[in-house]
Amino acid sequence: MRSDMQLISINVGSTRRIEFEGKQFSTGIFKFPVAGSVAVSLTQIQGDGQADLESHGGADKAVYLYPLEHYSFWRKELGEAIEELGSFGENFTAQGMLEEDICIGDTFKVGSTIVQVTQPRTPCYKLAARLNRVDLPRKFLKSLKSGFYLRVLQPGQVTAEDRFILCDQDPKPVTVSEVARTYHFQRDDRSAIEGVLENRSLAAEWRRDLQQRLDRLP
């Protein structure tokens, strides 16, 4: 676990209705940095809009975190200047918290809030709309630079520059990268799926999906 785990930016945004590739929809993916202390509840960050509550929000996906380190990768990969933090729809932009290091169930104190890692993000067409790149969800998935969701165990206040302090871990740790790889690219790998399911902190939806997949295997 790295020693430089820090919250760099808190990003929120209201929902808006947009059109992309001939489709109209509401989205809260347009998020922008806010200053000062911000309240975090059990289901969302103060001032943040969530248009699709089936895909975003709720206890297991109250906060979405994306690593600051990935911004340079995407600037190079997409050939575009992505400068505004929050460009990937994340609530928290953080440093020192890469998917290959962070495990499902890792529990952190940040500010006066306590949060727990629950699942990687699966990108959708709204990410494509945010950066105006139809091919981005596929690239995002393949890169395993997914970021991850957090459940809030203790509501509180956070401020940019707060540090993440590790409080607890699941007794069967599995990294965010391993979970994303298993879920998306090792769909018939019984051993990999069983390994992920040993982790009791995994988001309920992902646990259900993986268990159903496991039950269908010969």
VEXPA-551400 format. One record per residue (C-alpha): residue number from 0; x, y, z; residue in one letter. Coordinates in steps of 0.5 Angstrom, whole numbers, plus 2048, in hexadecimal, padded with zeros to 3 digits. Each point is the difference from the previous one (the first is absolute). Example, Ala and Ser with C-alpha at 12.3 -4.5 7.8 and 13.67 -1.06 7.14 Angstrom:
// VEXPA-551400
<site resi="0" X="819" Y="7F7" Z="810" resn="a"/>
<site resi="1" X="802" Y="807" Z="7FE" resn="s"/>
// end
This chain:
// VEXPA-551400
<site resi="0" X="800" Y="800" Z="800" resn="m"/>
<site resi="1" X="803" Y="807" Z="7FE" resn="r"/>
<site resi="2" X="801" Y="805" Z="805" resn="s"/>
<site resi="3" X="7FE" Y="806" Z="7FB" resn="d"/>
<site resi="4" X="7F8" Y="7FE" Z="800" resn="m"/>
<site resi="5" X="7FD" Y="807" Z="800" resn="q"/>
<site resi="6" X="7FA" Y="803" Z="7FD" resn="l"/>
<site resi="7" X="801" Y="805" Z="7FB" resn="i"/>
<site resi="8" X="7FA" Y="803" Z="7FE" resn="s"/>
<site resi="9" X="7F8" Y="7FF" Z="802" resn="i"/>
<site resi="10" X="7FC" Y="800" Z="7FA" resn="n"/>
<site resi="11" X="7F8" Y="801" Z="7FF" resn="v"/>
<site resi="12" X="7FB" Y="802" Z="7FB" resn="g"/>
<site resi="13" X="7F9" Y="801" Z="7FF" resn="s"/>
<site resi="14" X="7FC" Y="7FB" Z="7FB" resn="t"/>
<site resi="15" X="7FF" Y="803" Z="7F9" resn="r"/>
<site resi="16" X="7FD" Y="7FD" Z="7F9" resn="r"/>
<site resi="17" X="804" Y="7FF" Z="7FA" resn="i"/>
<site resi="18" X="800" Y="7FD" Z="7FA" resn="e"/>
<site resi="19" X="806" Y="7FC" Z="7FD" resn="f"/>
<site resi="20" X="800" Y="7FB" Z="7FA" resn="e"/>
<site resi="21" X="7F9" Y="802" Z="7FF" resn="g"/>
<site resi="22" X="7FE" Y="7FE" Z="807" resn="k"/>
<site resi="23" X="7FD" Y="804" Z="805" resn="q"/>
<site resi="24" X="801" Y="7FF" Z="807" resn="f"/>
<site resi="25" X="801" Y="803" Z="807" resn="s"/>
<site resi="26" X="806" Y="7FF" Z="804" resn="t"/>
<site resi="27" X="804" Y="803" Z="806" resn="g"/>
<site resi="28" X="807" Y="7FE" Z="7FD" resn="i"/>
<site resi="29" X="802" Y="807" Z="7FF" resn="f"/>
<site resi="30" X="804" Y="801" Z="806" resn="k"/>
<site resi="31" X="804" Y="806" Z="802" resn="f"/>
<site resi="32" X="805" Y="802" Z="806" resn="p"/>
<site resi="33" X="7FD" Y="803" Z="806" resn="v"/>
<site resi="34" X="804" Y="804" Z="806" resn="a"/>
<site resi="35" X="7FF" Y="7FF" Z="807" resn="g"/>
<site resi="36" X="7FD" Y="7FB" Z="805" resn="s"/>
<site resi="37" X="7FB" Y="7FB" Z="7FD" resn="v"/>
<site resi="38" X="7FB" Y="7FC" Z="803" resn="a"/>
<site resi="39" X="800" Y="7F8" Z="7FE" resn="v"/>
<site resi="40" X="7F9" Y="7FC" Z="802" resn="s"/>
<site resi="41" X="7FF" Y="7F9" Z="800" resn="l"/>
<site resi="42" X="7FE" Y="801" Z="7F8" resn="t"/>
<site resi="43" X="803" Y="806" Z="7FD" resn="q"/>
<site resi="44" X="804" Y="806" Z="801" resn="i"/>
<site resi="45" X="7FD" Y="806" Z="801" resn="q"/>
<site resi="46" X="7FE" Y="804" Z="7FA" resn="g"/>
<site resi="47" X="801" Y="7FA" Z="7FB" resn="d"/>
<site resi="48" X="7FB" Y="7FE" Z="7FB" resn="g"/>
<site resi="49" X="7FE" Y="7F9" Z="7FE" resn="q"/>
<site resi="50" X="7FC" Y="7FF" Z="7FA" resn="a"/>
<site resi="51" X="800" Y="7F8" Z="800" resn="d"/>
<site resi="52" X="7FF" Y="7FD" Z="807" resn="l"/>
<site resi="53" X="801" Y="7F9" Z="7FD" resn="e"/>
<site resi="54" X="807" Y="801" Z="7FE" resn="s"/>
<site resi="55" X="802" Y="806" Z="804" resn="h"/>
<site resi="56" X="7FF" Y="801" Z="808" resn="g"/>
<site resi="57" X="7FD" Y="7FC" Z="805" resn="g"/>
<site resi="58" X="804" Y="7FD" Z="806" resn="a"/>
<site resi="59" X="805" Y="7FC" Z="7FC" resn="d"/>
<site resi="60" X="801" Y="806" Z="7FB" resn="k"/>
<site resi="61" X="800" Y="806" Z="804" resn="a"/>
<site resi="62" X="806" Y="803" Z="7FE" resn="v"/>
<site resi="63" X="804" Y="7FF" Z="7FA" resn="y"/>
<site resi="64" X="808" Y="801" Z="800" resn="l"/>
<site resi="65" X="805" Y="800" Z="7FA" resn="y"/>
<site resi="66" X="807" Y="800" Z="801" resn="p"/>
<site resi="67" X="804" Y="807" Z="7FE" resn="l"/>
<site resi="68" X="806" Y="7FC" Z="7FD" resn="e"/>
<site resi="69" X="7FB" Y="7FD" Z="7FA" resn="h"/>
<site resi="70" X="7FF" Y="807" Z="7FD" resn="y"/>
<site resi="71" X="807" Y="800" Z="7FD" resn="s"/>
<site resi="72" X="7FE" Y="7FA" Z="7FD" resn="f"/>
<site resi="73" X="7FA" Y="802" Z="7FD" resn="w"/>
<site resi="74" X="803" Y="806" Z="7FD" resn="r"/>
<site resi="75" X="805" Y="7FC" Z="7FC" resn="k"/>
<site resi="76" X="7FB" Y="7FB" Z="7FF" resn="e"/>
<site resi="77" X="7FB" Y="804" Z="7FD" resn="l"/>
<site resi="78" X="804" Y="806" Z="7FD" resn="g"/>
<site resi="79" X="7FC" Y="805" Z="804" resn="e"/>
<site resi="80" X="801" Y="805" Z="806" resn="a"/>
<site resi="81" X="7FC" Y="7FD" Z="805" resn="i"/>
<site resi="82" X="802" Y="806" Z="806" resn="e"/>
<site resi="83" X="7F9" Y="800" Z="804" resn="e"/>
<site resi="84" X="800" Y="7FC" Z="806" resn="l"/>
<site resi="85" X="7F9" Y="7FC" Z="800" resn="g"/>
<site resi="86" X="801" Y="7FF" Z="7F9" resn="s"/>
<site resi="87" X="7FF" Y="7F8" Z="801" resn="f"/>
<site resi="88" X="7F9" Y="802" Z="804" resn="g"/>
<site resi="89" X="804" Y="7FE" Z="806" resn="e"/>
<site resi="90" X="7FE" Y="803" Z="807" resn="n"/>
<site resi="91" X="807" Y="7FF" Z="803" resn="f"/>
<site resi="92" X="806" Y="801" Z="7FC" resn="t"/>
<site resi="93" X="806" Y="7FD" Z="804" resn="a"/>
<site resi="94" X="807" Y="7FF" Z="800" resn="q"/>
<site resi="95" X="804" Y="7F9" Z="802" resn="g"/>
<site resi="96" X="7FA" Y="7FC" Z="7FF" resn="m"/>
<site resi="97" X="801" Y="7FC" Z="7FA" resn="l"/>
<site resi="98" X="7FB" Y="7FA" Z="7FF" resn="e"/>
<site resi="99" X="806" Y="7FB" Z="800" resn="e"/>
<site resi="100" X="802" Y="802" Z="807" resn="d"/>
<site resi="101" X="7F9" Y="801" Z="803" resn="i"/>
<site resi="102" X="7FB" Y="7FA" Z="802" resn="c"/>
<site resi="103" X="7F9" Y="7FF" Z="801" resn="i"/>
<site resi="104" X="7FE" Y="801" Z="807" resn="g"/>
<site resi="105" X="806" Y="805" Z="801" resn="d"/>
<site resi="106" X="7FD" Y="805" Z="805" resn="t"/>
<site resi="107" X="803" Y="807" Z="801" resn="f"/>
<site resi="108" X="7FF" Y="806" Z="804" resn="k"/>
<site resi="109" X="800" Y="806" Z="7FC" resn="v"/>
<site resi="110" X="7FE" Y="807" Z="804" resn="g"/>
<site resi="111" X="7FB" Y="7FE" Z="805" resn="s"/>
<site resi="112" X="7FD" Y="7FB" Z="7FB" resn="t"/>
<site resi="113" X="801" Y="7F8" Z="800" resn="i"/>
<site resi="114" X="7FF" Y="7FD" Z="7F9" resn="v"/>
<site resi="115" X="801" Y="7F9" Z="7FD" resn="q"/>
<site resi="116" X="802" Y="7FD" Z="7F9" resn="v"/>
<site resi="117" X="7FB" Y="7FC" Z="7FD" resn="t"/>
<site resi="118" X="800" Y="7FF" Z="7F9" resn="q"/>
<site resi="119" X="804" Y="803" Z="7F9" resn="p"/>
<site resi="120" X="7FC" Y="804" Z="7FB" resn="r"/>
<site resi="121" X="7FD" Y="7FD" Z="7FA" resn="t"/>
<site resi="122" X="800" Y="806" Z="7FB" resn="p"/>
<site resi="123" X="7FA" Y="802" Z="7FC" resn="c"/>
<site resi="124" X="7FE" Y="804" Z="7FA" resn="y"/>
<site resi="125" X="7FF" Y="806" Z="805" resn="k"/>
<site resi="126" X="808" Y="800" Z="801" resn="l"/>
<site resi="127" X="801" Y="800" Z="7F8" resn="a"/>
<site resi="128" X="7FB" Y="806" Z="800" resn="a"/>
<site resi="129" X="804" Y="804" Z="805" resn="r"/>
<site resi="130" X="806" Y="800" Z="7FC" resn="l"/>
<site resi="131" X="7FD" Y="800" Z="7F9" resn="n"/>
<site resi="132" X="803" Y="7F9" Z="7FF" resn="r"/>
<site resi="133" X="7FC" Y="7FA" Z="7FD" resn="v"/>
<site resi="134" X="806" Y="7FB" Z="801" resn="d"/>
<site resi="135" X="801" Y="802" Z="807" resn="l"/>
<site resi="136" X="7FC" Y="7FB" Z="804" resn="p"/>
<site resi="137" X="804" Y="7FA" Z="7FD" resn="r"/>
<site resi="138" X="807" Y="803" Z="801" resn="k"/>
<site resi="139" X="7FE" Y="802" Z="807" resn="f"/>
<site resi="140" X="7FE" Y="7F9" Z="801" resn="l"/>
<site resi="141" X="806" Y="7FD" Z="7FD" resn="k"/>
<site resi="142" X="805" Y="804" Z="804" resn="s"/>
<site resi="143" X="7FD" Y="7FE" Z="807" resn="l"/>
<site resi="144" X="801" Y="807" Z="802" resn="k"/>
<site resi="145" X="7F9" Y="800" Z="802" resn="s"/>
<site resi="146" X="800" Y="804" Z="807" resn="g"/>
<site resi="147" X="7FC" Y="7FD" Z="805" resn="f"/>
<site resi="148" X="7FA" Y="801" Z="804" resn="y"/>
<site resi="149" X="7FF" Y="801" Z="808" resn="l"/>
<site resi="150" X="7FB" Y="7FF" Z="805" resn="r"/>
<site resi="151" X="7FF" Y="805" Z="806" resn="v"/>
<site resi="152" X="801" Y="7FC" Z="806" resn="l"/>
<site resi="153" X="800" Y="807" Z="804" resn="q"/>
<site resi="154" X="7FD" Y="806" Z="7FD" resn="p"/>
<site resi="155" X="804" Y="807" Z="801" resn="g"/>
<site resi="156" X="804" Y="805" Z="7FD" resn="q"/>
<site resi="157" X="806" Y="800" Z="7FB" resn="v"/>
<site resi="158" X="804" Y="805" Z="7FD" resn="t"/>
<site resi="159" X="805" Y="800" Z="7FB" resn="a"/>
<site resi="160" X="807" Y="7FE" Z="802" resn="e"/>
<site resi="161" X="7FD" Y="7FC" Z="806" resn="d"/>
<site resi="162" X="805" Y="7FA" Z="800" resn="r"/>
<site resi="163" X="7FD" Y="7F8" Z="800" resn="f"/>
<site resi="164" X="802" Y="7FC" Z="806" resn="i"/>
<site resi="165" X="7FF" Y="7F9" Z="7FF" resn="l"/>
<site resi="166" X="7FB" Y="7FD" Z="806" resn="c"/>
<site resi="167" X="7FF" Y="7F9" Z="7FE" resn="d"/>
<site resi="168" X="800" Y="7FB" Z="7FB" resn="q"/>
<site resi="169" X="7FC" Y="7FA" Z="7FE" resn="d"/>
<site resi="170" X="803" Y="7F9" Z="802" resn="p"/>
<site resi="171" X="800" Y="7FE" Z="7F9" resn="k"/>
<site resi="172" X="803" Y="806" Z="7FC" resn="p"/>
<site resi="173" X="7FF" Y="800" Z="7F9" resn="v"/>
<site resi="174" X="802" Y="806" Z="7FC" resn="t"/>
<site resi="175" X="7FC" Y="805" Z="7FC" resn="v"/>
<site resi="176" X="804" Y="7FE" Z="7F9" resn="s"/>
<site resi="177" X="7FF" Y="7F8" Z="802" resn="e"/>
<site resi="178" X="7F8" Y="801" Z="801" resn="v"/>
<site resi="179" X="7FF" Y="804" Z="7F9" resn="a"/>
<site resi="180" X="805" Y="7FB" Z="7FC" resn="r"/>
<site resi="181" X="7FC" Y="7FA" Z="803" resn="t"/>
<site resi="182" X="7F9" Y="804" Z="7FF" resn="y"/>
<site resi="183" X="801" Y="802" Z="7F9" resn="h"/>
<site resi="184" X="805" Y="7FB" Z="7FD" resn="f"/>
<site resi="185" X="801" Y="7FA" Z="804" resn="q"/>
<site resi="186" X="7F8" Y="7FF" Z="800" resn="r"/>
<site resi="187" X="801" Y="7F8" Z="7FF" resn="d"/>
<site resi="188" X="806" Y="7FF" Z="805" resn="d"/>
<site resi="189" X="7FD" Y="7FD" Z="806" resn="r"/>
<site resi="190" X="806" Y="801" Z="805" resn="s"/>
<site resi="191" X="800" Y="807" Z="7FE" resn="a"/>
<site resi="192" X="7F9" Y="801" Z="802" resn="i"/>
<site resi="193" X="800" Y="7FC" Z="806" resn="e"/>
<site resi="194" X="806" Y="804" Z="802" resn="g"/>
<site resi="195" X="7FC" Y="806" Z="800" resn="v"/>
<site resi="196" X="7FA" Y="7FE" Z="803" resn="l"/>
<site resi="197" X="804" Y="7FE" Z="806" resn="e"/>
<site resi="198" X="801" Y="808" Z="801" resn="n"/>
<site resi="199" X="7FA" Y="801" Z="805" resn="r"/>
<site resi="200" X="800" Y="808" Z="7FE" resn="s"/>
<site resi="201" X="7FF" Y="7FF" Z="7F9" resn="l"/>
<site resi="202" X="7F9" Y="805" Z="7FE" resn="a"/>
<site resi="203" X="7FA" Y="7FC" Z="800" resn="a"/>
<site resi="204" X="7FE" Y="800" Z="7F8" resn="e"/>
<site resi="205" X="807" Y="7FE" Z="7FE" resn="w"/>
<site resi="206" X="800" Y="7FA" Z="805" resn="r"/>
<site resi="207" X="7F9" Y="7FE" Z="7FE" resn="r"/>
<site resi="208" X="803" Y="800" Z="7F8" resn="d"/>
<site resi="209" X="806" Y="7FC" Z="802" resn="l"/>
<site resi="210" X="7FC" Y="7FB" Z="804" resn="q"/>
<site resi="211" X="7FB" Y="7FF" Z="7FA" resn="q"/>
<site resi="212" X="806" Y="7FF" Z="7FB" resn="r"/>
<site resi="213" X="803" Y="7FB" Z="805" resn="l"/>
<site resi="214" X="7FA" Y="7FC" Z="800" resn="d"/>
<site resi="215" X="7FF" Y="800" Z="7F9" resn="r"/>
<site resi="216" X="807" Y="7FD" Z="7FF" resn="l"/>
<site resi="217" X="801" Y="7F9" Z="7FE" resn="p"/>
// end
